[in-house]
Amino acid sequence: MMRKVLLAVCAVGFLFACSDPEAEMAIFQKQQEVAGLESQIEKTKSMLDSLKAKDAKLRQELDTLDMVR
């Protein structure tokens, strides 16, 4: 058990020693881009749902008008 803990501590230390500030910045920027794209996707989905509701209403009105003829 102690050996596993020591190995884990060494692994974490190795990762910190090998960390690259430029790579970390690039990762951060990509994460920000992904967050922005996810936000745009959610807005687009919301807009699509709204348009689908309007389409259904217009189709219903059209069907009503077709029945009147």
All heavy atoms as TSV, in Angstrom:
chain	resi	resn	atom	element	x	y	z
A	1	MET	N	N	0.832	-1.188	0.000
A	1	MET	CA	C	0.000	0.000	0.000
A	1	MET	C	C	0.875	1.250	0.000
A	1	MET	O	O	0.621	2.172	-0.748
A	1	MET	CB	C	-0.926	-0.056	1.227
A	1	MET	CG	C	-1.782	1.163	1.378
A	1	MET	SD	S	-3.021	1.183	0.082
A	1	MET	CE	C	-3.887	2.639	0.469
A	2	MET	N	N	1.879	1.246	0.856
A	2	MET	CA	C	2.782	2.391	0.944
A	2	MET	C	C	3.527	2.584	-0.368
A	2	MET	O	O	3.761	3.717	-0.794
A	2	MET	CB	C	3.760	2.185	2.111
A	2	MET	CG	C	4.591	3.377	2.393
A	2	MET	SD	S	3.519	4.700	2.950
A	2	MET	CE	C	4.683	5.742	3.714
A	3	ARG	N	N	3.848	1.489	-1.017
A	3	ARG	CA	C	4.566	1.551	-2.293
A	3	ARG	C	C	3.686	2.226	-3.350
A	3	ARG	O	O	4.165	3.041	-4.143
A	3	ARG	CB	C	4.963	0.137	-2.719
A	3	ARG	CG	C	5.687	0.112	-4.049
A	3	ARG	CD	C	6.103	-1.273	-4.408
A	3	ARG	NE	N	7.462	-1.453	-3.901
A	3	ARG	CZ	C	8.084	-2.592	-3.855
A	3	ARG	NH1	N	7.485	-3.694	-4.217
A	3	ARG	NH2	N	9.322	-2.668	-3.416
A	4	LYS	N	N	2.381	1.904	-3.354
A	4	LYS	CA	C	1.459	2.516	-4.319
A	4	LYS	C	C	1.332	4.011	-4.077
A	4	LYS	O	O	1.288	4.799	-5.026
A	4	LYS	CB	C	0.091	1.841	-4.245
A	4	LYS	CG	C	0.081	0.444	-4.795
A	4	LYS	CD	C	-1.300	-0.154	-4.727
A	4	LYS	CE	C	-1.287	-1.590	-5.237
A	4	LYS	NZ	N	-2.620	-2.195	-5.184
A	5	VAL	N	N	1.264	4.408	-2.818
A	5	VAL	CA	C	1.170	5.828	-2.489
A	5	VAL	C	C	2.435	6.557	-2.929
A	5	VAL	O	O	2.373	7.636	-3.527
A	5	VAL	CB	C	0.915	6.028	-0.971
A	5	VAL	CG1	C	1.011	7.496	-0.590
A	5	VAL	CG2	C	-0.422	5.450	-0.569
A	6	LEU	N	N	3.572	5.978	-2.660
A	6	LEU	CA	C	4.846	6.573	-3.067
A	6	LEU	C	C	4.935	6.677	-4.584
A	6	LEU	O	O	5.368	7.697	-5.120
A	6	LEU	CB	C	6.026	5.756	-2.518
A	6	LEU	CG	C	7.420	6.301	-2.814
A	6	LEU	CD1	C	7.574	7.710	-2.251
A	6	LEU	CD2	C	8.484	5.383	-2.235
A	7	LEU	N	N	4.490	5.648	-5.274
A	7	LEU	CA	C	4.484	5.660	-6.739
A	7	LEU	C	C	3.562	6.756	-7.264
A	7	LEU	O	O	3.911	7.480	-8.208
A	7	LEU	CB	C	4.056	4.288	-7.277
A	7	LEU	CG	C	4.048	4.126	-8.785
A	7	LEU	CD1	C	5.439	4.365	-9.358
A	7	LEU	CD2	C	3.552	2.750	-9.169
A	8	ALA	N	N	2.400	6.917	-6.646
A	8	ALA	CA	C	1.462	7.960	-7.059
A	8	ALA	C	C	2.052	9.343	-6.835
A	8	ALA	O	O	1.934	10.227	-7.695
A	8	ALA	CB	C	0.147	7.809	-6.301
A	9	VAL	N	N	2.701	9.549	-5.708
A	9	VAL	CA	C	3.328	10.842	-5.416
A	9	VAL	C	C	4.439	11.132	-6.421
A	9	VAL	O	O	4.565	12.254	-6.916
A	9	VAL	CB	C	3.867	10.869	-3.962
A	9	VAL	CG1	C	4.734	12.096	-3.725
A	9	VAL	CG2	C	2.717	10.825	-2.972
A	10	CYS	N	N	5.225	10.129	-6.744
A	10	CYS	CA	C	6.287	10.305	-7.740
A	10	CYS	C	C	5.706	10.630	-9.113
A	10	CYS	O	O	6.239	11.464	-9.837
A	10	CYS	CB	C	7.152	9.051	-7.823
A	10	CYS	SG	S	8.222	8.827	-6.392
A	11	ALA	N	N	4.605	9.978	-9.467
A	11	ALA	CA	C	3.969	10.225	-10.763
A	11	ALA	C	C	3.460	11.657	-10.846
A	11	ALA	O	O	3.640	12.337	-11.863
A	11	ALA	CB	C	2.843	9.234	-10.993
A	12	VAL	N	N	2.819	12.122	-9.782
A	12	VAL	CA	C	2.318	13.501	-9.755
A	12	VAL	C	C	3.485	14.487	-9.835
A	12	VAL	O	O	3.426	15.472	-10.570
A	12	VAL	CB	C	1.453	13.743	-8.495
A	12	VAL	CG1	C	1.116	15.221	-8.336
A	12	VAL	CG2	C	0.184	12.911	-8.553
A	13	GLY	N	N	4.544	14.217	-9.093
A	13	GLY	CA	C	5.732	15.074	-9.154
A	13	GLY	C	C	6.323	15.117	-10.544
A	13	GLY	O	O	6.743	16.165	-11.028
A	14	PHE	N	N	6.359	13.980	-11.206
A	14	PHE	CA	C	6.880	13.906	-12.573
A	14	PHE	C	C	6.025	14.741	-13.515
A	14	PHE	O	O	6.538	15.464	-14.372
A	14	PHE	CB	C	6.920	12.449	-13.033
A	14	PHE	CG	C	7.407	12.279	-14.442
A	14	PHE	CD1	C	8.748	12.413	-14.747
A	14	PHE	CD2	C	6.521	11.999	-15.468
A	14	PHE	CE1	C	9.203	12.269	-16.050
A	14	PHE	CE2	C	6.957	11.852	-16.766
A	14	PHE	CZ	C	8.306	11.978	-17.059
A	15	LEU	N	N	4.717	14.658	-13.353
A	15	LEU	CA	C	3.823	15.438	-14.210
A	15	LEU	C	C	4.032	16.938	-14.012
A	15	LEU	O	O	4.038	17.701	-14.972
A	15	LEU	CB	C	2.366	15.057	-13.944
A	15	LEU	CG	C	1.944	13.679	-14.436
A	15	LEU	CD1	C	0.514	13.392	-14.008
A	15	LEU	CD2	C	2.073	13.572	-15.942
A	16	PHE	N	N	4.196	17.351	-12.754
A	16	PHE	CA	C	4.454	18.765	-12.500
A	16	PHE	C	C	5.793	19.199	-13.070
A	16	PHE	O	O	5.936	20.295	-13.602
A	16	PHE	CB	C	4.397	19.078	-11.002
A	16	PHE	CG	C	3.007	19.243	-10.476
A	16	PHE	CD1	C	2.526	18.379	-9.500
A	16	PHE	CD2	C	2.180	20.253	-10.935
A	16	PHE	CE1	C	1.245	18.524	-9.006
A	16	PHE	CE2	C	0.895	20.399	-10.448
A	16	PHE	CZ	C	0.429	19.535	-9.474
A	17	ALA	N	N	6.786	18.349	-12.998
A	17	ALA	CA	C	8.112	18.677	-13.522
A	17	ALA	C	C	8.103	18.781	-15.039
A	17	ALA	O	O	8.853	19.557	-15.620
A	17	ALA	CB	C	9.120	17.621	-13.071
A	18	CYS	N	N	7.256	18.011	-15.678
A	18	CYS	CA	C	7.203	17.990	-17.142
A	18	CYS	C	C	6.163	18.947	-17.719
A	18	CYS	O	O	5.995	18.999	-18.930
A	18	CYS	CB	C	6.902	16.577	-17.630
A	18	CYS	SG	S	8.220	15.409	-17.273
A	19	SER	N	N	5.453	19.655	-16.877
A	19	SER	CA	C	4.390	20.519	-17.390
A	19	SER	C	C	4.990	21.654	-18.222
A	19	SER	O	O	6.034	22.203	-17.911
A	19	SER	CB	C	3.549	21.075	-16.248
A	19	SER	OG	O	4.316	21.932	-15.441
A	20	ASP	N	N	4.292	21.988	-19.273
A	20	ASP	CA	C	4.730	23.014	-20.209
A	20	ASP	C	C	3.730	24.172	-20.139
A	20	ASP	O	O	2.561	23.998	-20.482
A	20	ASP	CB	C	4.777	22.423	-21.615
A	20	ASP	CG	C	5.242	23.401	-22.664
A	20	ASP	OD1	O	5.683	24.506	-22.303
A	20	ASP	OD2	O	5.163	23.054	-23.860
A	21	PRO	N	N	4.178	25.353	-19.719
A	21	PRO	CA	C	3.255	26.481	-19.608
A	21	PRO	C	C	2.564	26.828	-20.929
A	21	PRO	O	O	1.399	27.195	-20.946
A	21	PRO	CB	C	4.135	27.639	-19.140
A	21	PRO	CG	C	5.333	27.005	-18.540
A	21	PRO	CD	C	5.509	25.697	-19.254
A	22	GLU	N	N	3.282	26.712	-22.029
A	22	GLU	CA	C	2.690	27.015	-23.331
A	22	GLU	C	C	1.597	26.007	-23.668
A	22	GLU	O	O	0.536	26.373	-24.189
A	22	GLU	CB	C	3.762	27.025	-24.412
A	22	GLU	CG	C	4.726	28.192	-24.295
A	22	GLU	CD	C	5.817	28.137	-25.349
A	22	GLU	OE1	O	5.720	27.344	-26.296
A	22	GLU	OE2	O	6.792	28.896	-25.217
A	23	ALA	N	N	1.853	24.739	-23.377
A	23	ALA	CA	C	0.855	23.705	-23.636
A	23	ALA	C	C	-0.360	23.908	-22.741
A	23	ALA	O	O	-1.504	23.745	-23.193
A	23	ALA	CB	C	1.448	22.324	-23.414
A	24	GLU	N	N	-0.117	24.275	-21.493
A	24	GLU	CA	C	-1.232	24.535	-20.586
A	24	GLU	C	C	-2.074	25.704	-21.089
A	24	GLU	O	O	-3.304	25.666	-21.019
A	24	GLU	CB	C	-0.712	24.816	-19.177
A	24	GLU	CG	C	-0.159	23.582	-18.493
A	24	GLU	CD	C	0.421	23.888	-17.126
A	24	GLU	OE1	O	0.177	24.994	-16.589
A	24	GLU	OE2	O	1.118	23.017	-16.588
A	25	MET	N	N	-1.444	26.739	-21.608
A	25	MET	CA	C	-2.167	27.891	-22.149
A	25	MET	C	C	-2.969	27.487	-23.379
A	25	MET	O	O	-4.114	27.900	-23.548
A	25	MET	CB	C	-1.203	29.024	-22.488
A	25	MET	CG	C	-1.899	30.268	-23.008
A	25	MET	SD	S	-3.128	30.943	-21.897
A	25	MET	CE	C	-2.102	31.804	-20.755
A	26	ALA	N	N	-2.375	26.665	-24.230
A	26	ALA	CA	C	-3.078	26.194	-25.423
A	26	ALA	C	C	-4.292	25.360	-25.024
A	26	ALA	O	O	-5.366	25.500	-25.617
A	26	ALA	CB	C	-2.142	25.378	-26.304
A	27	ILE	N	N	-4.130	24.513	-24.018
A	27	ILE	CA	C	-5.251	23.704	-23.538
A	27	ILE	C	C	-6.344	24.605	-22.984
A	27	ILE	O	O	-7.530	24.413	-23.269
A	27	ILE	CB	C	-4.771	22.695	-22.466
A	27	ILE	CG1	C	-3.911	21.616	-23.127
A	27	ILE	CG2	C	-5.954	22.074	-21.731
A	27	ILE	CD1	C	-3.196	20.712	-22.147
A	28	PHE	N	N	-5.966	25.604	-22.208
A	28	PHE	CA	C	-6.933	26.543	-21.642
A	28	PHE	C	C	-7.702	27.264	-22.744
A	28	PHE	O	O	-8.930	27.403	-22.676
A	28	PHE	CB	C	-6.223	27.549	-20.736
A	28	PHE	CG	C	-7.137	28.589	-20.172
A	28	PHE	CD1	C	-8.002	28.280	-19.134
A	28	PHE	CD2	C	-7.132	29.877	-20.674
A	28	PHE	CE1	C	-8.858	29.237	-18.614
A	28	PHE	CE2	C	-7.989	30.842	-20.155
A	28	PHE	CZ	C	-8.850	30.526	-19.127
A	29	GLN	N	N	-6.987	27.707	-23.780
A	29	GLN	CA	C	-7.638	28.406	-24.888
A	29	GLN	C	C	-8.614	27.488	-25.616
A	29	GLN	O	O	-9.720	27.893	-25.982
A	29	GLN	CB	C	-6.590	28.949	-25.856
A	29	GLN	CG	C	-5.808	30.114	-25.287
A	29	GLN	CD	C	-4.652	30.539	-26.183
A	29	GLN	OE1	O	-4.240	29.808	-27.081
A	29	GLN	NE2	N	-4.110	31.724	-25.914
A	30	LYS	N	N	-8.209	26.236	-25.823
A	30	LYS	CA	C	-9.096	25.282	-26.489
A	30	LYS	C	C	-10.336	25.004	-25.639
A	30	LYS	O	O	-11.441	24.878	-26.160
A	30	LYS	CB	C	-8.366	23.965	-26.793
A	30	LYS	CG	C	-7.273	24.105	-27.826
A	30	LYS	CD	C	-7.842	24.513	-29.163
A	30	LYS	CE	C	-6.725	24.650	-30.185
A	30	LYS	NZ	N	-7.211	25.141	-31.468
A	31	GLN	N	N	-10.149	24.943	-24.316
A	31	GLN	CA	C	-11.293	24.730	-23.432
A	31	GLN	C	C	-12.257	25.907	-23.515
A	31	GLN	O	O	-13.475	25.720	-23.505
A	31	GLN	CB	C	-10.825	24.537	-21.988
A	31	GLN	CG	C	-10.153	23.205	-21.750
A	31	GLN	CD	C	-9.534	23.093	-20.369
A	31	GLN	OE1	O	-9.212	24.095	-19.734
A	31	GLN	NE2	N	-9.357	21.867	-19.902
A	32	GLN	N	N	-11.716	27.114	-23.637
A	32	GLN	CA	C	-12.560	28.301	-23.783
A	32	GLN	C	C	-13.320	28.259	-25.116
A	32	GLN	O	O	-14.501	28.609	-25.180
A	32	GLN	CB	C	-11.719	29.580	-23.691
A	32	GLN	CG	C	-11.085	29.795	-22.340
A	32	GLN	CD	C	-12.108	29.936	-21.235
A	32	GLN	OE1	O	-13.118	30.603	-21.398
A	32	GLN	NE2	N	-11.865	29.285	-20.118
A	33	GLU	N	N	-12.654	27.835	-26.170
A	33	GLU	CA	C	-13.300	27.713	-27.477
A	33	GLU	C	C	-14.434	26.692	-27.416
A	33	GLU	O	O	-15.518	26.933	-27.954
A	33	GLU	CB	C	-12.288	27.298	-28.537
A	33	GLU	CG	C	-11.303	28.372	-28.930
A	33	GLU	CD	C	-10.282	27.881	-29.951
A	33	GLU	OE1	O	-10.612	26.989	-30.752
A	33	GLU	OE2	O	-9.150	28.394	-29.933
A	34	VAL	N	N	-14.173	25.565	-26.771
A	34	VAL	CA	C	-15.186	24.523	-26.642
A	34	VAL	C	C	-16.393	25.053	-25.867
A	34	VAL	O	O	-17.538	24.823	-26.247
A	34	VAL	CB	C	-14.602	23.259	-25.973
A	34	VAL	CG1	C	-15.693	22.290	-25.572
A	34	VAL	CG2	C	-13.615	22.581	-26.907
A	35	ALA	N	N	-16.138	25.785	-24.791
A	35	ALA	CA	C	-17.231	26.354	-23.997
A	35	ALA	C	C	-18.062	27.315	-24.840
A	35	ALA	O	O	-19.296	27.319	-24.769
A	35	ALA	CB	C	-16.675	27.054	-22.764
A	36	GLY	N	N	-17.396	28.128	-25.652
A	36	GLY	CA	C	-18.105	29.050	-26.537
A	36	GLY	C	C	-18.941	28.319	-27.565
A	36	GLY	O	O	-20.086	28.697	-27.843
A	37	LEU	N	N	-18.376	27.250	-28.128
A	37	LEU	CA	C	-19.118	26.470	-29.119
A	37	LEU	C	C	-20.311	25.767	-28.480
A	37	LEU	O	O	-21.388	25.698	-29.087
A	37	LEU	CB	C	-18.196	25.450	-29.787
A	37	LEU	CG	C	-17.137	26.035	-30.715
A	37	LEU	CD1	C	-16.172	24.948	-31.162
A	37	LEU	CD2	C	-17.786	26.701	-31.913
A	38	GLU	N	N	-20.139	25.258	-27.272
A	38	GLU	CA	C	-21.257	24.614	-26.581
A	38	GLU	C	C	-22.382	25.608	-26.328
A	38	GLU	O	O	-23.558	25.284	-26.467
A	38	GLU	CB	C	-20.790	23.985	-25.267
A	38	GLU	CG	C	-19.961	22.735	-25.465
A	38	GLU	CD	C	-19.366	22.194	-24.177
A	38	GLU	OE1	O	-19.329	22.929	-23.163
A	38	GLU	OE2	O	-18.941	21.030	-24.190
A	39	SER	N	N	-22.014	26.835	-25.989
A	39	SER	CA	C	-23.012	27.885	-25.772
A	39	SER	C	C	-23.764	28.181	-27.070
A	39	SER	O	O	-24.996	28.306	-27.073
A	39	SER	CB	C	-22.330	29.150	-25.258
A	39	SER	OG	O	-23.253	30.199	-25.154
A	40	GLN	N	N	-23.036	28.273	-28.168
A	40	GLN	CA	C	-23.675	28.520	-29.458
A	40	GLN	C	C	-24.592	27.365	-29.842
A	40	GLN	O	O	-25.673	27.571	-30.399
A	40	GLN	CB	C	-22.623	28.726	-30.544
A	40	GLN	CG	C	-21.912	30.047	-30.458
A	40	GLN	CD	C	-20.851	30.202	-31.554
A	40	GLN	OE1	O	-20.476	29.248	-32.224
A	40	GLN	NE2	N	-20.355	31.418	-31.715
A	41	ILE	N	N	-24.181	26.147	-29.557
A	41	ILE	CA	C	-24.998	24.977	-29.861
A	41	ILE	C	C	-26.308	25.029	-29.080
A	41	ILE	O	O	-27.380	24.768	-29.633
A	41	ILE	CB	C	-24.215	23.676	-29.566
A	41	ILE	CG1	C	-23.114	23.482	-30.610
A	41	ILE	CG2	C	-25.148	22.469	-29.535
A	41	ILE	CD1	C	-22.124	22.383	-30.269
A	42	GLU	N	N	-26.233	25.380	-27.804
A	42	GLU	CA	C	-27.437	25.461	-26.980
A	42	GLU	C	C	-28.385	26.547	-27.504
A	42	GLU	O	O	-29.596	26.346	-27.555
A	42	GLU	CB	C	-27.081	25.715	-25.516
A	42	GLU	CG	C	-26.452	24.526	-24.831
A	42	GLU	CD	C	-27.318	23.278	-24.887
A	42	GLU	OE1	O	-28.536	23.377	-24.646
A	42	GLU	OE2	O	-26.773	22.200	-25.182
A	43	LYS	N	N	-27.826	27.696	-27.893
A	43	LYS	CA	C	-28.655	28.767	-28.450
A	43	LYS	C	C	-29.301	28.324	-29.752
A	43	LYS	O	O	-30.482	28.597	-30.004
A	43	LYS	CB	C	-27.811	30.018	-28.689
A	43	LYS	CG	C	-27.399	30.734	-27.437
A	43	LYS	CD	C	-26.517	31.928	-27.754
A	43	LYS	CE	C	-25.986	32.571	-26.495
A	43	LYS	NZ	N	-25.060	33.677	-26.792
A	44	THR	N	N	-28.556	27.618	-30.580
A	44	THR	CA	C	-29.081	27.140	-31.858
A	44	THR	C	C	-30.182	26.106	-31.637
A	44	THR	O	O	-31.213	26.127	-32.322
A	44	THR	CB	C	-27.952	26.535	-32.713
A	44	THR	OG1	O	-26.947	27.530	-32.907
A	44	THR	CG2	C	-28.463	26.074	-34.060
A	45	LYS	N	N	-29.988	25.212	-30.656
A	45	LYS	CA	C	-31.023	24.220	-30.341
A	45	LYS	C	C	-32.299	24.913	-29.872
A	45	LYS	O	O	-33.396	24.532	-30.261
A	45	LYS	CB	C	-30.529	23.252	-29.259
A	45	LYS	CG	C	-29.561	22.219	-29.753
A	45	LYS	CD	C	-29.160	21.289	-28.623
A	45	LYS	CE	C	-28.174	20.231	-29.068
A	45	LYS	NZ	N	-27.760	19.366	-27.939
A	46	SER	N	N	-32.142	25.926	-29.044
A	46	SER	CA	C	-33.291	26.677	-28.541
A	46	SER	C	C	-34.028	27.353	-29.690
A	46	SER	O	O	-35.251	27.340	-29.764
A	46	SER	CB	C	-32.833	27.707	-27.521
A	46	SER	OG	O	-33.906	28.496	-27.101
A	47	MET	N	N	-33.254	27.949	-30.583
A	47	MET	CA	C	-33.836	28.616	-31.742
A	47	MET	C	C	-34.561	27.609	-32.638
A	47	MET	O	O	-35.670	27.876	-33.125
A	47	MET	CB	C	-32.723	29.312	-32.525
A	47	MET	CG	C	-33.141	30.337	-33.502
A	47	MET	SD	S	-31.640	30.731	-34.415
A	47	MET	CE	C	-31.467	32.390	-34.236
A	48	LEU	N	N	-33.979	26.443	-32.821
A	48	LEU	CA	C	-34.589	25.398	-33.635
A	48	LEU	C	C	-35.907	24.933	-33.022
A	48	LEU	O	O	-36.906	24.764	-33.724
A	48	LEU	CB	C	-33.630	24.216	-33.793
A	48	LEU	CG	C	-34.132	23.025	-34.594
A	48	LEU	CD1	C	-34.448	23.429	-36.026
A	48	LEU	CD2	C	-33.107	21.907	-34.575
A	49	ASP	N	N	-35.924	24.757	-31.702
A	49	ASP	CA	C	-37.154	24.348	-31.027
A	49	ASP	C	C	-38.246	25.395	-31.216
A	49	ASP	O	O	-39.408	25.061	-31.455
A	49	ASP	CB	C	-36.894	24.119	-29.535
A	49	ASP	CG	C	-36.049	22.890	-29.275
A	49	ASP	OD1	O	-35.952	22.014	-30.170
A	49	ASP	OD2	O	-35.465	22.799	-28.166
A	50	SER	N	N	-37.859	26.654	-31.122
A	50	SER	CA	C	-38.819	27.741	-31.317
A	50	SER	C	C	-39.372	27.730	-32.740
A	50	SER	O	O	-40.579	27.877	-32.955
A	50	SER	CB	C	-38.149	29.078	-31.027
A	50	SER	OG	O	-39.001	30.150	-31.336
A	51	LEU	N	N	-38.496	27.536	-33.711
A	51	LEU	CA	C	-38.933	27.498	-35.110
A	51	LEU	C	C	-39.813	26.286	-35.395
A	51	LEU	O	O	-40.774	26.375	-36.160
A	51	LEU	CB	C	-37.722	27.511	-36.040
A	51	LEU	CG	C	-36.950	28.836	-36.077
A	51	LEU	CD1	C	-35.672	28.665	-36.890
A	51	LEU	CD2	C	-37.805	29.943	-36.652
A	52	LYS	N	N	-39.520	25.163	-34.757
A	52	LYS	CA	C	-40.356	23.978	-34.918
A	52	LYS	C	C	-41.759	24.228	-34.370
A	52	LYS	O	O	-42.747	23.808	-34.972
A	52	LYS	CB	C	-39.736	22.771	-34.223
A	52	LYS	CG	C	-38.574	22.167	-34.974
A	52	LYS	CD	C	-38.028	20.954	-34.233
A	52	LYS	CE	C	-36.876	20.309	-34.969
A	52	LYS	NZ	N	-36.342	19.145	-34.234
A	53	ALA	N	N	-41.845	24.928	-33.242
A	53	ALA	CA	C	-43.143	25.248	-32.658
A	53	ALA	C	C	-43.933	26.174	-33.591
A	53	ALA	O	O	-45.136	25.976	-33.807
A	53	ALA	CB	C	-42.970	25.888	-31.290
A	54	LYS	N	N	-43.255	27.177	-34.146
A	54	LYS	CA	C	-43.915	28.084	-35.090
A	54	LYS	C	C	-44.370	27.326	-36.333
A	54	LYS	O	O	-45.466	27.551	-36.850
A	54	LYS	CB	C	-42.982	29.219	-35.492
A	54	LYS	CG	C	-42.767	30.238	-34.407
A	54	LYS	CD	C	-41.828	31.340	-34.868
A	54	LYS	CE	C	-41.553	32.319	-33.764
A	54	LYS	NZ	N	-40.617	33.385	-34.161
A	55	ASP	N	N	-43.537	26.420	-36.820
A	55	ASP	CA	C	-43.882	25.619	-37.996
A	55	ASP	C	C	-45.121	24.767	-37.720
A	55	ASP	O	O	-46.023	24.698	-38.560
A	55	ASP	CB	C	-42.695	24.729	-38.372
A	55	ASP	CG	C	-42.977	23.883	-39.602
A	55	ASP	OD1	O	-43.311	24.459	-40.664
A	55	ASP	OD2	O	-42.869	22.641	-39.493
A	56	ALA	N	N	-45.172	24.145	-36.566
A	56	ALA	CA	C	-46.326	23.311	-36.219
A	56	ALA	C	C	-47.595	24.151	-36.163
A	56	ALA	O	O	-48.653	23.725	-36.645
A	56	ALA	CB	C	-46.086	22.616	-34.890
A	57	LYS	N	N	-47.492	25.347	-35.589
A	57	LYS	CA	C	-48.659	26.233	-35.506
A	57	LYS	C	C	-49.119	26.653	-36.900
A	57	LYS	O	O	-50.321	26.632	-37.202
A	57	LYS	CB	C	-48.318	27.458	-34.668
A	57	LYS	CG	C	-49.469	28.390	-34.443
A	57	LYS	CD	C	-49.084	29.554	-33.562
A	57	LYS	CE	C	-50.269	30.494	-33.393
A	57	LYS	NZ	N	-49.915	31.662	-32.585
A	58	LEU	N	N	-48.177	27.018	-37.754
A	58	LEU	CA	C	-48.533	27.429	-39.110
A	58	LEU	C	C	-49.130	26.272	-39.908
A	58	LEU	O	O	-50.086	26.452	-40.666
A	58	LEU	CB	C	-47.314	28.004	-39.830
A	58	LEU	CG	C	-46.835	29.369	-39.332
A	58	LEU	CD1	C	-45.522	29.737	-40.016
A	58	LEU	CD2	C	-47.886	30.438	-39.571
A	59	ARG	N	N	-48.607	25.072	-39.731
A	59	ARG	CA	C	-49.161	23.901	-40.417
A	59	ARG	C	C	-50.579	23.617	-39.946
A	59	ARG	O	O	-51.452	23.264	-40.747
A	59	ARG	CB	C	-48.275	22.682	-40.201
A	59	ARG	CG	C	-46.979	22.729	-40.966
A	59	ARG	CD	C	-46.123	21.491	-40.706
A	59	ARG	NE	N	-44.826	21.600	-41.313
A	59	ARG	CZ	C	-44.555	21.246	-42.571
A	59	ARG	NH1	N	-45.513	20.763	-43.337
A	59	ARG	NH2	N	-43.336	21.387	-43.049
A	60	GLN	N	N	-50.823	23.809	-38.658
A	60	GLN	CA	C	-52.158	23.597	-38.125
A	60	GLN	C	C	-53.130	24.617	-38.711
A	60	GLN	O	O	-54.243	24.269	-39.103
A	60	GLN	CB	C	-52.136	23.709	-36.594
A	60	GLN	CG	C	-53.455	23.396	-35.945
A	60	GLN	CD	C	-53.379	23.501	-34.435
A	60	GLN	OE1	O	-52.436	24.076	-33.884
A	60	GLN	NE2	N	-54.365	22.942	-33.765
A	61	GLU	N	N	-52.700	25.874	-38.790
A	61	GLU	CA	C	-53.540	26.912	-39.400
A	61	GLU	C	C	-53.802	26.604	-40.862
A	61	GLU	O	O	-54.932	26.775	-41.354
A	61	GLU	CB	C	-52.882	28.278	-39.253
A	61	GLU	CG	C	-52.885	28.833	-37.859
A	61	GLU	CD	C	-52.197	30.183	-37.754
A	61	GLU	OE1	O	-51.977	30.850	-38.790
A	61	GLU	OE2	O	-51.866	30.573	-36.617
A	62	LEU	N	N	-52.789	26.135	-41.561
A	62	LEU	CA	C	-52.949	25.789	-42.973
A	62	LEU	C	C	-53.934	24.641	-43.140
A	62	LEU	O	O	-54.798	24.676	-44.031
A	62	LEU	CB	C	-51.588	25.424	-43.572
A	62	LEU	CG	C	-51.559	25.102	-45.065
A	62	LEU	CD1	C	-52.052	26.283	-45.882
A	62	LEU	CD2	C	-50.173	24.698	-45.485
A	63	ASP	N	N	-53.833	23.635	-42.283
A	63	ASP	CA	C	-54.775	22.517	-42.333
A	63	ASP	C	C	-56.199	22.982	-42.065
A	63	ASP	O	O	-57.142	22.528	-42.712
A	63	ASP	CB	C	-54.386	21.434	-41.316
A	63	ASP	CG	C	-53.131	20.676	-41.710
A	63	ASP	OD1	O	-52.736	20.737	-42.901
A	63	ASP	OD2	O	-52.533	20.005	-40.830
A	64	THR	N	N	-56.347	23.928	-41.127
A	64	THR	CA	C	-57.670	24.482	-40.830
A	64	THR	C	C	-58.222	25.207	-42.036
A	64	THR	O	O	-59.411	25.065	-42.384
A	64	THR	CB	C	-57.585	25.447	-39.626
A	64	THR	OG1	O	-57.019	24.736	-38.513
A	64	THR	CG2	C	-58.937	25.977	-39.256
A	65	LEU	N	N	-57.397	25.970	-42.714
A	65	LEU	CA	C	-57.827	26.698	-43.901
A	65	LEU	C	C	-58.184	25.731	-45.031
A	65	LEU	O	O	-59.118	25.982	-45.789
A	65	LEU	CB	C	-56.753	27.674	-44.362
A	65	LEU	CG	C	-56.512	28.889	-43.442
A	65	LEU	CD1	C	-55.318	29.677	-43.950
A	65	LEU	CD2	C	-57.742	29.750	-43.346
A	66	ASP	N	N	-57.455	24.646	-45.165
A	66	ASP	CA	C	-57.750	23.665	-46.191
A	66	ASP	C	C	-59.086	22.981	-45.942
A	66	ASP	O	O	-59.816	22.635	-46.880
A	66	ASP	CB	C	-56.653	22.601	-46.264
A	66	ASP	CG	C	-55.398	23.119	-46.956
A	66	ASP	OD1	O	-55.479	24.147	-47.666
A	66	ASP	OD2	O	-54.330	22.493	-46.777
A	67	MET	N	N	-59.451	22.806	-44.673
A	67	MET	CA	C	-60.726	22.177	-44.331
A	67	MET	C	C	-61.895	23.086	-44.645
A	67	MET	O	O	-62.983	22.625	-44.957
A	67	MET	CB	C	-60.748	21.801	-42.844
A	67	MET	CG	C	-59.887	20.651	-42.486
A	67	MET	SD	S	-60.109	20.313	-40.739
A	67	MET	CE	C	-58.746	19.213	-40.455
A	68	VAL	N	N	-61.670	24.409	-44.560
A	68	VAL	CA	C	-62.734	25.379	-44.805
A	68	VAL	C	C	-63.133	25.369	-46.268
A	68	VAL	O	O	-64.279	25.564	-46.616
A	68	VAL	CB	C	-62.293	26.791	-44.349
A	68	VAL	CG1	C	-63.299	27.831	-44.746
A	68	VAL	CG2	C	-62.049	26.802	-42.849
A	69	ARG	N	N	-62.236	25.115	-47.137
A	69	ARG	CA	C	-62.520	25.138	-48.585
A	69	ARG	C	C	-63.472	24.099	-48.963
A	69	ARG	O	O	-63.895	23.187	-48.935
A	69	ARG	CB	C	-61.236	24.962	-49.395
A	69	ARG	CG	C	-60.391	26.188	-49.352
A	69	ARG	CD	C	-59.234	25.969	-50.268
A	69	ARG	NE	N	-58.306	27.085	-50.157
A	69	ARG	CZ	C	-57.302	27.248	-50.943
A	69	ARG	NH1	N	-57.061	26.399	-51.903
A	69	ARG	NH2	N	-56.499	28.257	-50.816
